[in-house]
Amino acid sequence: MTADGTISREVAVAAFLAIRMALGLTLVILLAVCVRRAFLTFAGERYRHLGRRKGWLAGANALAVVLLELARAPVERVLTGVAGAIGPWA
């Protein structure tokens, strides 16, 4: 902190990068867990025991892909606006 009690720019940038790294690592871990679970479900022993749920799971996955694709443009606009409001950090 500086003498007037405010946080210096370097500390703010370091905190922002630390938070960004933590969120990135969390996302990578979640993706790895999801991929592992999907692989075990569709290629492992459990796939033989799914029975009629195979079609339901495939439909749910297809619906999720379509919804995520439709939501991409609005989310991109919102995040671009937030990035513009924050300004350049680097």
mmCIF file of the C-alpha atoms, coordinates in Angstrom:
data_MODEL
# 
_entry.id   MODEL 
# 
loop_
_atom_site.group_PDB 
_atom_site.id 
_atom_site.type_symbol 
_atom_site.label_atom_id 
_atom_site.label_alt_id 
_atom_site.label_comp_id 
_atom_site.label_asym_id 
_atom_site.label_entity_id 
_atom_site.label_seq_id 
_atom_site.pdbx_PDB_ins_code 
_atom_site.Cartn_x 
_atom_site.Cartn_y 
_atom_site.Cartn_z 
_atom_site.occupancy 
_atom_site.B_iso_or_equiv 
_atom_site.pdbx_formal_charge 
_atom_site.auth_seq_id 
_atom_site.auth_comp_id 
_atom_site.auth_asym_id 
_atom_site.auth_atom_id 
_atom_site.pdbx_PDB_model_num 
ATOM 1  C CA . MET A 1 1  ? 0.000   0.000   0.000   1.00 0.00 ? 1  MET A CA 1 
ATOM 2  C CA . THR A 1 2  ? 1.094   3.530   -0.601  1.00 0.00 ? 2  THR A CA 1 
ATOM 3  C CA . ALA A 1 3  ? 1.379   6.296   1.990   1.00 0.00 ? 3  ALA A CA 1 
ATOM 4  C CA . ASP A 1 4  ? -2.153  7.588   1.328   1.00 0.00 ? 4  ASP A CA 1 
ATOM 5  C CA . GLY A 1 5  ? -3.689  4.141   1.943   1.00 0.00 ? 5  GLY A CA 1 
ATOM 6  C CA . THR A 1 6  ? -4.401  3.134   -1.656  1.00 0.00 ? 6  THR A CA 1 
ATOM 7  C CA . ILE A 1 7  ? -3.219  -0.013  -3.340  1.00 0.00 ? 7  ILE A CA 1 
ATOM 8  C CA . SER A 1 8  ? -0.409  0.445   -5.820  1.00 0.00 ? 8  SER A CA 1 
ATOM 9  C CA . ARG A 1 9  ? -0.895  -0.489  -9.459  1.00 0.00 ? 9  ARG A CA 1 
ATOM 10 C CA . GLU A 1 10 ? 1.704   -3.265  -9.283  1.00 0.00 ? 10 GLU A CA 1 
ATOM 11 C CA . VAL A 1 11 ? -0.093  -4.966  -6.397  1.00 0.00 ? 11 VAL A CA 1 
ATOM 12 C CA . ALA A 1 12 ? -3.431  -4.697  -8.215  1.00 0.00 ? 12 ALA A CA 1 
ATOM 13 C CA . VAL A 1 13 ? -1.954  -6.218  -11.357 1.00 0.00 ? 13 VAL A CA 1 
ATOM 14 C CA . ALA A 1 14 ? -0.336  -9.037  -9.365  1.00 0.00 ? 14 ALA A CA 1 
ATOM 15 C CA . ALA A 1 15 ? -3.619  -9.789  -7.568  1.00 0.00 ? 15 ALA A CA 1 
ATOM 16 C CA . PHE A 1 16 ? -5.523  -9.785  -10.869 1.00 0.00 ? 16 PHE A CA 1 
ATOM 17 C CA . LEU A 1 17 ? -3.036  -12.223 -12.411 1.00 0.00 ? 17 LEU A CA 1 
ATOM 18 C CA . ALA A 1 18 ? -3.178  -14.498 -9.347  1.00 0.00 ? 18 ALA A CA 1 
ATOM 19 C CA . ILE A 1 19 ? -6.975  -14.616 -9.473  1.00 0.00 ? 19 ILE A CA 1 
ATOM 20 C CA . ARG A 1 20 ? -6.886  -15.250 -13.217 1.00 0.00 ? 20 ARG A CA 1 
ATOM 21 C CA . MET A 1 21 ? -4.409  -18.097 -12.771 1.00 0.00 ? 21 MET A CA 1 
ATOM 22 C CA . ALA A 1 22 ? -6.493  -19.678 -9.999  1.00 0.00 ? 22 ALA A CA 1 
ATOM 23 C CA . LEU A 1 23 ? -9.640  -19.516 -12.142 1.00 0.00 ? 23 LEU A CA 1 
ATOM 24 C CA . GLY A 1 24 ? -7.767  -20.952 -15.118 1.00 0.00 ? 24 GLY A CA 1 
ATOM 25 C CA . LEU A 1 25 ? -6.435  -23.863 -13.071 1.00 0.00 ? 25 LEU A CA 1 
ATOM 26 C CA . THR A 1 26 ? -9.909  -24.523 -11.686 1.00 0.00 ? 26 THR A CA 1 
ATOM 27 C CA . LEU A 1 27 ? -11.328 -24.595 -15.198 1.00 0.00 ? 27 LEU A CA 1 
ATOM 28 C CA . VAL A 1 28 ? -8.641  -26.985 -16.432 1.00 0.00 ? 28 VAL A CA 1 
ATOM 29 C CA . ILE A 1 29 ? -9.241  -29.331 -13.488 1.00 0.00 ? 29 ILE A CA 1 
ATOM 30 C CA . LEU A 1 30 ? -13.007 -29.296 -14.045 1.00 0.00 ? 30 LEU A CA 1 
ATOM 31 C CA . LEU A 1 31 ? -12.562 -30.024 -17.736 1.00 0.00 ? 31 LEU A CA 1 
ATOM 32 C CA . ALA A 1 32 ? -10.211 -32.909 -16.972 1.00 0.00 ? 32 ALA A CA 1 
ATOM 33 C CA . VAL A 1 33 ? -12.715 -34.404 -14.524 1.00 0.00 ? 33 VAL A CA 1 
ATOM 34 C CA . CYS A 1 34 ? -15.562 -34.048 -17.049 1.00 0.00 ? 34 CYS A CA 1 
ATOM 35 C CA . VAL A 1 35 ? -13.539 -35.634 -19.841 1.00 0.00 ? 35 VAL A CA 1 
ATOM 36 C CA . ARG A 1 36 ? -12.488 -38.505 -17.594 1.00 0.00 ? 36 ARG A CA 1 
ATOM 37 C CA . ARG A 1 37 ? -16.061 -39.129 -16.489 1.00 0.00 ? 37 ARG A CA 1 
ATOM 38 C CA . ALA A 1 38 ? -17.355 -38.970 -20.058 1.00 0.00 ? 38 ALA A CA 1 
ATOM 39 C CA . PHE A 1 39 ? -14.660 -41.354 -21.237 1.00 0.00 ? 39 PHE A CA 1 
ATOM 40 C CA . LEU A 1 40 ? -15.411 -43.857 -18.496 1.00 0.00 ? 40 LEU A CA 1 
ATOM 41 C CA . THR A 1 41 ? -19.148 -43.589 -19.125 1.00 0.00 ? 41 THR A CA 1 
ATOM 42 C CA . PHE A 1 42 ? -19.061 -44.035 -22.884 1.00 0.00 ? 42 PHE A CA 1 
ATOM 43 C CA . ALA A 1 43 ? -16.011 -46.281 -23.308 1.00 0.00 ? 43 ALA A CA 1 
ATOM 44 C CA . GLY A 1 44 ? -15.851 -48.145 -20.019 1.00 0.00 ? 44 GLY A CA 1 
ATOM 45 C CA . GLU A 1 45 ? -17.832 -50.956 -18.462 1.00 0.00 ? 45 GLU A CA 1 
ATOM 46 C CA . ARG A 1 46 ? -20.690 -48.671 -17.462 1.00 0.00 ? 46 ARG A CA 1 
ATOM 47 C CA . TYR A 1 47 ? -21.593 -48.099 -21.119 1.00 0.00 ? 47 TYR A CA 1 
ATOM 48 C CA . ARG A 1 48 ? -22.845 -51.684 -21.433 1.00 0.00 ? 48 ARG A CA 1 
ATOM 49 C CA . HIS A 1 49 ? -25.148 -51.218 -18.451 1.00 0.00 ? 49 HIS A CA 1 
ATOM 50 C CA . LEU A 1 50 ? -26.719 -47.936 -19.560 1.00 0.00 ? 50 LEU A CA 1 
ATOM 51 C CA . GLY A 1 51 ? -29.467 -49.605 -21.570 1.00 0.00 ? 51 GLY A CA 1 
ATOM 52 C CA . ARG A 1 52 ? -32.063 -47.081 -22.727 1.00 0.00 ? 52 ARG A CA 1 
ATOM 53 C CA . ARG A 1 53 ? -30.220 -44.171 -21.111 1.00 0.00 ? 53 ARG A CA 1 
ATOM 54 C CA . LYS A 1 54 ? -27.667 -44.145 -23.955 1.00 0.00 ? 54 LYS A CA 1 
ATOM 55 C CA . GLY A 1 55 ? -29.999 -42.140 -26.190 1.00 0.00 ? 55 GLY A CA 1 
ATOM 56 C CA . TRP A 1 56 ? -30.928 -39.780 -23.363 1.00 0.00 ? 56 TRP A CA 1 
ATOM 57 C CA . LEU A 1 57 ? -27.278 -39.028 -22.608 1.00 0.00 ? 57 LEU A CA 1 
ATOM 58 C CA . ALA A 1 58 ? -26.462 -38.460 -26.272 1.00 0.00 ? 58 ALA A CA 1 
ATOM 59 C CA . GLY A 1 59 ? -29.471 -36.133 -26.616 1.00 0.00 ? 59 GLY A CA 1 
ATOM 60 C CA . ALA A 1 60 ? -28.506 -34.185 -23.498 1.00 0.00 ? 60 ALA A CA 1 
ATOM 61 C CA . ASN A 1 61 ? -24.965 -33.761 -24.818 1.00 0.00 ? 61 ASN A CA 1 
ATOM 62 C CA . ALA A 1 62 ? -26.237 -32.581 -28.203 1.00 0.00 ? 62 ALA A CA 1 
ATOM 63 C CA . LEU A 1 63 ? -28.600 -30.115 -26.521 1.00 0.00 ? 63 LEU A CA 1 
ATOM 64 C CA . ALA A 1 64 ? -25.768 -28.779 -24.355 1.00 0.00 ? 64 ALA A CA 1 
ATOM 65 C CA . VAL A 1 65 ? -23.582 -28.224 -27.424 1.00 0.00 ? 65 VAL A CA 1 
ATOM 66 C CA . VAL A 1 66 ? -26.373 -26.351 -29.237 1.00 0.00 ? 66 VAL A CA 1 
ATOM 67 C CA . LEU A 1 67 ? -27.192 -24.167 -26.209 1.00 0.00 ? 67 LEU A CA 1 
ATOM 68 C CA . LEU A 1 68 ? -23.543 -23.317 -25.612 1.00 0.00 ? 68 LEU A CA 1 
ATOM 69 C CA . GLU A 1 69 ? -23.107 -22.399 -29.280 1.00 0.00 ? 69 GLU A CA 1 
ATOM 70 C CA . LEU A 1 70 ? -26.187 -20.144 -29.166 1.00 0.00 ? 70 LEU A CA 1 
ATOM 71 C CA . ALA A 1 71 ? -24.989 -18.456 -25.959 1.00 0.00 ? 71 ALA A CA 1 
ATOM 72 C CA . ARG A 1 72 ? -21.501 -17.774 -27.292 1.00 0.00 ? 72 ARG A CA 1 
ATOM 73 C CA . ALA A 1 73 ? -22.225 -14.505 -29.120 1.00 0.00 ? 73 ALA A CA 1 
ATOM 74 C CA . PRO A 1 74 ? -24.075 -12.757 -26.238 1.00 0.00 ? 74 PRO A CA 1 
ATOM 75 C CA . VAL A 1 75 ? -21.457 -13.879 -23.715 1.00 0.00 ? 75 VAL A CA 1 
ATOM 76 C CA . GLU A 1 76 ? -18.713 -12.658 -26.022 1.00 0.00 ? 76 GLU A CA 1 
ATOM 77 C CA . ARG A 1 77 ? -20.373 -9.207  -26.225 1.00 0.00 ? 77 ARG A CA 1 
ATOM 78 C CA . VAL A 1 78 ? -20.752 -8.997  -22.440 1.00 0.00 ? 78 VAL A CA 1 
ATOM 79 C CA . LEU A 1 79 ? -17.167 -10.046 -21.764 1.00 0.00 ? 79 LEU A CA 1 
ATOM 80 C CA . THR A 1 80 ? -15.862 -7.635  -24.391 1.00 0.00 ? 80 THR A CA 1 
ATOM 81 C CA . GLY A 1 81 ? -17.790 -4.833  -22.669 1.00 0.00 ? 81 GLY A CA 1 
ATOM 82 C CA . VAL A 1 82 ? -16.388 -5.817  -19.286 1.00 0.00 ? 82 VAL A CA 1 
ATOM 83 C CA . ALA A 1 83 ? -12.867 -5.950  -20.729 1.00 0.00 ? 83 ALA A CA 1 
ATOM 84 C CA . GLY A 1 84 ? -13.364 -2.500  -22.236 1.00 0.00 ? 84 GLY A CA 1 
ATOM 85 C CA . ALA A 1 85 ? -14.555 -1.134  -18.903 1.00 0.00 ? 85 ALA A CA 1 
ATOM 86 C CA . ILE A 1 86 ? -11.587 -2.600  -17.031 1.00 0.00 ? 86 ILE A CA 1 
ATOM 87 C CA . GLY A 1 87 ? -9.064  -1.326  -19.540 1.00 0.00 ? 87 GLY A CA 1 
ATOM 88 C CA . PRO A 1 88 ? -5.650  -2.681  -20.403 1.00 0.00 ? 88 PRO A CA 1 
ATOM 89 C CA . TRP A 1 89 ? -3.680  -4.203  -17.516 1.00 0.00 ? 89 TRP A CA 1 
ATOM 90 C CA . ALA A 1 90 ? -0.564  -5.295  -19.315 1.00 0.00 ? 90 ALA A CA 1 
# 
